[in-house]
Every structure is written in C-alpha cells, then in structure tokens.
Amino acid sequence: MADWHLIDDLLLIAHKNGASDLILRTDDRVRMRIHGQIVTIAPKKIPPQSRKMIKAMIEHTMRLMSNKIDIEREHSLDYHYSLENVAHFRMHIFHTRNNFGIVARIIPKAIPTFEDLKLPPITQAISALRNGLVLVAGATGSGKSTTLAAILQYVIKNRPAHVITMEDPIEFCYDSKYQGTVTQREIGRDVESYNQGLHDALREAPDLIMAGEARSPEVIQLSLTAAETGHLVMATVHATSAIGTLQRLTASFPLDQQKIIRDRLGENLRAIIVQKLLPKKNGKGRVAVFEIMIRTSVVKHFIFDPGRWSEIPKAMEDGHDLFGSQSFDQCLQQLVETEQVDYDEAINHAIYPEEFSMRMGRD
C-alpha cells in the first residue's frame, strides 16, 4: 500500500498487543507500554530507527494536516492520528538531544462502557447531574480521559444533551446517532486556548462542558463561573486523592484568594472521581482503584475549612452506603479481599499504609 508506512505497522502491532503507548526514539529500540510495564522489542525483530527514519514517521502521520509544520523548528507537538477501522492515536512529538522522539497513546475506536471500566455505580448518578463541577483526577496514564469519554457517551445516550469539549488534541470520537450530541473543539485548531473555548462555550447552548485540564487559575475560575451559572462542568486534575485535588486547585491561586476559591468549590463542586491503575493479582492486565468524593453537607463543611480536610476520607467511607462515596484505601481493601490485587501491591499504593495494614489485620 503506497500510503502505508512503518509507523503504521508499529501502531498496529501496539494496538493488537493491548499497549497503551508506543515509544520511539532516534537510535533506540522500539518500546511499548503494556499493562503499565515497558516492553522492549528485540532489535532483530525491529531494529532501532535512525533520525531520518523517525522524522519520516512523523511526517507520514502529519501528511493530512492542512497547515504544514516544520518539525525541525518545533520543540514539541501534539496531534491526532487515525488508522481507519483500527484505532485513534494521540501523537506527542518531541526533540531529545537534537533528535526526535514519538510517544503515541492508543485511543480505542470504541468508547468503553461503565461496565467495561468497572466504574462504581455512583458514576451513573454523577452523569445524571444537571449542574455543578465534577472533577476526574489521577496521574498521567491513569485513564482519566477514558473515564470522561465513557461518561460523555453515557450522557448523550440517555438524554438529549449538548456536550461541548475542549481537547488538546481530540481523542475519542462520538457517534451522532444518540439523543445527545458532542461538539468537540481542538485547542490550536478550532479554538485558540482553553480560556477562549470556555468563554465561547457559554454562548453555544451547552448542557455539559468538558473543560479539559483544570491547572491554570483562569481555567479553574471559568469552570467555576460556568458551574455557578447553572451548567454541568467536568474537568481533569493531575492529583492522586480527593484532598490532593482540593490542594492542587487552591494552590493555583495566591494566598489572599484561596478562601474565596474554597468557598466557591464548597458551593459548586458536586463530585471528585480519583483513579489509579494497579496490576491484577493474576498478572493479566490492570484494575482501576477509585476514590469517590460526593459533596454532602458534611463534606461541604470540611471543604470550607482546610484544617479539616484530613477528615474528608473518613466522611467518604461513612457515606459509602448512603451516597456511594469511598476512600482510596477502602476501595483497595475491597480489591484485596476479592483477590483482584495483591496485598503487597496494595499497601505500596495505599494513601495511609499503616492504617491500611491495620484495616487488613496485618499489623
């Protein structure tokens, strides 16, 4: 096939082997991340690629772009690439020691369901919200984007909602056959910035706004403003716990503004979903661990007072049966007890290891 390239073969191999990422670098072996672990391809199967070869791969994946980019002058690039009827890929191109590197994140063509991802039952209730702020938190590669995609797909399947997303780059694609619809805007191509996208979204008749990553004061402020004006807003945060999420958001602001932000969060935050992927005990893949914070009247009271944030995990655990909330360690305990995660793996990732050991009767 004239329009086929080695990079397409490598992406196809990565997809077939269940990899989350394909990693290529000038004069380095081909590597993939499978179930969280780096797997290196033997040089006799696929030899290391020269600078010229890696550059040719990049140019091939960018060939259909309307604007021509000089990759020698760009320090890094992010864009979307697809293999028809196979999968989509989030391409990240970067310079390293004056050479090129590629990290391709594999995006499944079919958006997973709540059942596929084993999302907690409360996720359906969170998806049914009509206003407020919902945050999905986790480290890079923890599956935040996939969880959000599953939520958006659930929303448009179950009600005639207009969803607007800001993405950098666009990852999942949504079908137009459902009651609802998703308007996707790519940063740098469809809209200049997240800030502009959020300003625009308020004029685009949204029911749900997916604001991208809440890391700058401007995006956080605009997301809160949209929630305050009666919209449902969802965003991602790089944090590993509900408390860490609150800390990260408030720390984005000067000290003299942090009380106002805590007050606005207390009034408008509806839920925080935190997730992490851990190896399964049987060695076959990974399983997600979820912390779910639902803003109850008790949790709202704690959000206002950072001196009481340490009490939030207990409040989440106490609200499990009534509200569907749970702490990270509470979920870990359940996964160990059901033989899904090894105890040693669990305690290495527990938020409070000593308490977790006592919880499991291992003290």
N, C-alpha and C positions, 0 to 999 in steps of 0.2 A: 504494500500500500504506500503510494508516494507521500501521502500526508501523515505517515506514521513514523515515530522516532523512538530511539532507545528509551527516552524518558517515559514514553507511553507504556513500553514493556515493563519498566520498573514500577510504575504506578499500578499497573495491572497486577503484577506479582505481589506488591504490598497489599492491595485490596483483597486478593484471593487468600492471602495468609492471615487475614484479620489484623493487619498492622494498623496502628493509629497514626503513625508518621513514617515517612520515608526521608532519610537524611543522607545528603550527598555533599561532598566537599572535594575540591581540587586535590588530586593525588592521594585521596583517602579511599579506603574500602567502602563499599555500599553498605549502609546500615538501615535497619528498621526498628521501630519500637513496637513490640508485640506483647500484649498483656502487661504493659508497663516496663518491660525489660528491653534493653538494647540487644538486638540480634545482628551479628556481623556476617555478611555474605562472603564466602571464601573467594579469594582473588582468582582462582582457576575457573570459577563459575562466572563471575562478573569482575573483570579487572578494574582497578582504580582508574578514574577518569581524569584526563588532562584538563588544564584550564580552558583550552579551546573547546573540548567536548562538553564541559559543564556550561560554558557560555552558549553553545549551540542548543543545549537542552532548554536553557532559559528562553532563548529567542524563539524556539519552537512553541513553548507554552504561551508566549506573548504575541504570537503571529496574528491573531484575530483582533487584537486591540485596535481601537480606532485611532488612538494617539500613539505615535511612535516615541519610545523612551530609550535614551542612551544609557544602557545599564552600566557602562564604564563610569559614568558620572554620578549615578545614584548609589548612595551608601546602603540603602535597603529598600525593598519594595514588597507590598502585599497585594495580591490579586486572586481572582477566582479562575479556576481551570476545570474543565469537564472532559471526561471520556464518555461519549454517548452510550446510554444504556448500561453503564458500569457504575460510576460514582462521580462525585464532585470533589475538588481538592482546593484547600486554602493554601496558596503558594506564598512562601516567605523567602525572598532572595536577599542575600547579604554579602558584603565583602569581608574577607578574612585574610590577613597577611597579603593584601593586594591580589588575592584570588577570589573565586566565587564559591558560595555555599547555597544549598537549597534545603529547606525543610518543608515538605508537603504534608499537610494534615488531611487525612482521608475523611471525607464527609459522606456518610451513606446516602444513596439516592432516595431510599425510602426513609421517611422520618419515623423513628421508633415510637411505639405507644407507651403509655404509662406502665402497662403490663410488661413490655419488653425491658424497660428500665428498672422495673420493680420499685417505682416511686411510691412513697407512703400514701395511703388512702386519702389523707387530708389534702393532697395535691388537687384533687377534683374540686373540693370546696374553694381552695385558693384560686383556681382557674375560673370559678364562677363569680368571683368578686367583680363589682362594677366600678369601684373607685379605690383610691389609696395607692401606696407604694409597696411593691413586692420586690425583694432582692434575692438573687441567686448567687451564692458565694462559694468560693473554693479556689484552690491553687490552679495554675496553668495545667491543662490536660486532665482536669478532674471531671469534665463532662458538663460544665455549666451551659454551654451553647446547645448541647443536645437536649438537656432538660428543658431549656426555654423553648426550643423548637417543638418538643412534644406538647408543651403547654399551649403554645400558639395554635398548633394543629388541632388540639382538643377544643379550644375556644371556637375556631371557625367551623368545626364540625357540628358543634352543639348550639350555636346561636348566630344570628345574623349580625356579627360584629365587624367593624372596620378596624383592622390592626395596622399600625404604621411602625416600621422598624428602621433603625439607623444601624448600619453594619459596616465593618471595615476589615475584610471585604464581605460581600454577601456569601453566605454559606449554604444553608438549606433552601430548597425551592418548594413553594406551597402550591397545591392544586387549586384550580379555580372552580371546582365542581361543588364546593360546600356552601352552606348558608352564608358563612362569613367570607371575608377576603383579606388578604395581606398585601399592603403596599410596602415594597422593600426599597430603601434608599441607601445607596452605597456612598460612603464618605469619599470625597475626592472625585467622584464621577457624577453622582446625581445631586449631591449637596456638598457645600464647601467644608462643613465641620459638624460635629455633634451638636454644638450650640445652635448653629443655624437650623439644623434639622429639627431640633426640639422647638424652636421658635415657629418654624413652618408647620410642624405637626398640629399645633393648637388651632391652625386655620384650615386643617384638612379633614375635619369632621371625624376625629378618632374616637373609638371606644376604648382601645388599648394602645398604649405607646410603649414600644420596646426601645429604651433609650441607650442601649449599648453598655459600655463600662462606666460606672459611676466613680471616677477617680479625680476629676477636677472640681473645684468649688463651683464653677459655672454650671457644669452638667448636674451636679447634686442640687444646686439651687433651682434650676429649671425643672428638674424632675419633681422636686417637692412642690413647686408652684403648679405644675400640671396636675399633681395629685390633689392639691388644695382646691383646684377649680373643678373638681368632680370627675377627673379622668382616672382610669386604672393605668399605672405606670409600672413597668418592670425593667430592671437593670441588673447587671452583674457587678460583683465586687471581688477583688483578689483578697480574700481573708479565709481563715480556716475554722472560724467559730462565729456564733452569733455575736458574742461580746467583741471579738476581733473586728467584725463588720461595723459595729457601732463605733468602735475606737477609730477605725480607718476613716469613716465618713466624717466624724467630728474633728479629727486631727488635720483634715484638709483645710480647716479654717483657722484664722488667728484666734488666740485665746479669748479675746473680747467678744467674739461672735459665736463661740461654741455653745453657750447656754441657749441662744436662740435656735441653733440647729437641733440641739437635743429636744427642745420643746416642739419644734416642727416635726421631728421624727416621731416623738411620742404621740402626736396627734394624727399623723398621716401614715406611718408605717403599719402595714397590715400583717406582713409575714416575712421571715428570713428563712430561706432554704439553703443549708450548707451541705456540701457533699465532698466525699473523698473516695477514691477507688483503691481497694486493697486486694491483694492476691487471694483467690479462693483456696480453701484448705486442701482441696483435691488437686490443686495445681492447674486446673483447666479454666483459665480466664481470671477475670476480676469481678468483685462485687462492690456495689456502692454502699457507703455508710452515710446516713443522713442525720443532720441536726435540723430540727424544725422549731422555729420560734414563732408562735402566734401572739399577736399583740392583744393580750387580755387586759382587763383593768389593772391587774396586779403588775403585769409586765410593763404596761404603760407608765405606772407609778415609778417603777425602777428605772426606766429609760430617762426620766426627768432628772434622776439623781445618780451621777456616775459612781458615787460612793457605794451604791447598792447594786451595781452591775454584776458583781460576783454572785448575787442571789438569783440571777436570771436562770442559770442551768437547773437549779432546784425547782424553780417555778415551772420550767418546761417539763420536767419529769412529773411533777404533781398534776400538771394539766394534760397528761397523755391520754387518759381515758375520756375526759370530757371535751378537750379541744383538739386532740390529735397531735399535740406538740411532743417533742422528745429531745433529750440532750444527745450529744455525740456519743458519750460513753454508755448511755442507756441503749442506744442502737447497737453499739459494739458488743455489749453484753448479750443481746438477743442473737447476734450473728455467731458468737462463740458457742452459745448454748444450743443453737440449731446446727452446729458442726459446719458452718459455712466459712468461718475464719478461724485460723489457728490462734490459740491464746497468746503465744509469744508475739505473733504479728500484731494482735490487738493491743497488747499492753505497750508496744513500741509506738503506737499511734494514739493512745488514749490522751485525752486532754488533762486528766488528773490521774496519773499512773498509780499512785499509792492508794487512792480511793478506789480505783478500778480493781486493783488486786484484792482489796477487802471485799468489794462488791462480788467478786468471783470466788470468794472463800479461799484465796491463795496467800493470805498474809502470814 
